[in-house]
Amino acid sequence: MVQADSRGNPAQAARILDGALTRPEAADDPAVQVEALVYRAGLALQLDEPDSARELVRQARSIPLDDGSRDALADTLRHAEDLIAALPPA
């Protein structure tokens, strides 16, 4: 994910991440899936795609996490809430 940012092309990063999210192994680890969805939501916000950003955060929120994963993802989950707050009203 960091590599996508370093290339400075959020649209290309979004395409790459969209492909990764559709592969079955993307759903194997819920924590990784949440991180990827929230990262992709951030890209959607950069690309002026507020509806996509909302949907991606909704998907991330819907993934069941155990307490350990929720604790480990605290920053990511906070970032998801910050993204929602930054979006224009639906």
KAMORA-V93159 format. One record per helix or strand of 3 or more residues. SS is the DSSP state (@ for helix, = for strand). FROM is the first residue (numbers start at 1). TO is the last residue. Records with the same first field share a line. If there is no record, write none. Layout:
SS=FROM-TO / FROM-TO
//
This chain:
@=2-6 / 10-22 / 24-27 / 30-46 / 50-62 / 67-72 / 74-86
//
